[in-house]
Amino acid sequence: TGIAMDSVTLEFAFRRSLERLAHRWQANPQELDLLPGMTQAVELSAALPFPVRLWEVQNVYYQLGQSFYPQARRQADEGDSKLRAWVEQFRALGERLKIQVE
């Protein structure tokens, strides 16, 4: 359309929103509804016409992988269907963030 985008400002605004969501998720990993939103936001970042720096989100993901994920995986293995879905979504998000869980 001939309109120039301010990709620096757009990247900053999108990244900050994503980081706020990541920190909210980090503070409440047991709130199972936050993970799908994180996954959707990361997927959206890949579709944008400019790169989005995800290192802060990756750090949050890694920290949750060290703290909450082992407990969630154990409970999922013991039959908790909600946590089984969370574990599957967590692993899928890790793939999108290029972080190996196990």
C-alpha positions in Angstrom: 0.0 0.0 0.0 3.0 2.2 0.0 2.9 3.0 3.7 6.2 2.6 5.5 6.0 0.7 8.8 8.0 1.8 11.8 9.2 -1.7 12.5 11.4 -0.6 15.4 8.5 0.9 17.4 6.2 -2.0 16.4 8.7 -4.6 17.5 9.3 -2.8 20.8 5.5 -2.6 21.5 4.9 -6.2 20.5 7.9 -7.5 22.4 7.0 -5.6 25.6 3.4 -7.0 25.5 4.8 -10.5 25.0 7.2 -10.0 27.9 4.5 -8.8 30.2 2.4 -11.9 29.3 5.5 -14.1 29.9 6.1 -12.6 33.3 2.5 -13.0 34.3 2.7 -16.7 33.2 5.9 -17.1 35.2 4.3 -15.7 38.3 1.3 -18.0 37.9 2.3 -21.2 35.9 -0.5 -23.1 37.5 -3.0 -20.8 35.8 -3.4 -23.2 32.8 -5.2 -20.7 30.6 -2.1 -18.5 30.2 0.0 -21.0 28.2 -2.2 -21.1 25.1 -2.0 -17.3 24.9 1.7 -17.4 25.2 1.8 -19.9 22.4 -0.4 -17.9 20.1 1.6 -14.7 20.8 4.9 -16.5 19.9 3.3 -17.9 16.8 2.1 -14.4 15.8 5.6 -13.0 16.3 6.9 -15.4 13.7 4.3 -14.2 11.2 5.2 -10.5 11.6 7.1 -8.7 8.8 9.9 -7.9 11.2 11.9 -10.0 13.7 10.9 -9.9 17.3 13.6 -10.4 20.0 12.3 -13.2 22.2 15.3 -13.7 24.6 13.3 -12.5 27.6 10.4 -14.9 26.8 13.0 -17.7 26.2 14.5 -17.0 29.6 11.1 -17.2 31.3 10.4 -20.4 29.4 13.7 -21.9 30.5 13.1 -20.9 34.1 9.7 -22.6 34.1 11.2 -25.6 32.5 13.5 -25.9 35.5 10.9 -25.1 38.2 7.3 -25.9 37.3 7.6 -28.3 34.3 9.1 -31.3 36.3 6.3 -31.2 38.8 3.6 -30.8 36.1 5.1 -33.6 34.1 5.0 -35.9 37.1 1.4 -35.1 37.8 0.6 -35.5 34.1 2.2 -39.0 34.1 0.1 -39.8 37.2 -3.1 -39.1 35.2 -3.9 -35.4 35.6 -5.4 -34.7 32.2 -5.3 -30.9 32.5 -1.6 -31.0 33.3 -1.1 -33.5 30.5 -2.5 -30.9 28.1 -0.3 -28.2 29.7 2.9 -30.4 29.3 2.1 -31.0 25.6 1.5 -27.2 25.0 4.7 -26.4 27.0 6.7 -28.7 24.8 5.2 -27.2 21.6 6.0 -23.7 22.8 9.6 -24.8 23.5 9.8 -25.9 19.8 8.6 -22.6 18.7 11.1 -20.8 20.9 13.9 -23.2 19.8 14.4 -24.5 23.4 14.7 -28.2 24.1 12.8 -29.3 27.2 14.3 -32.7 27.8 
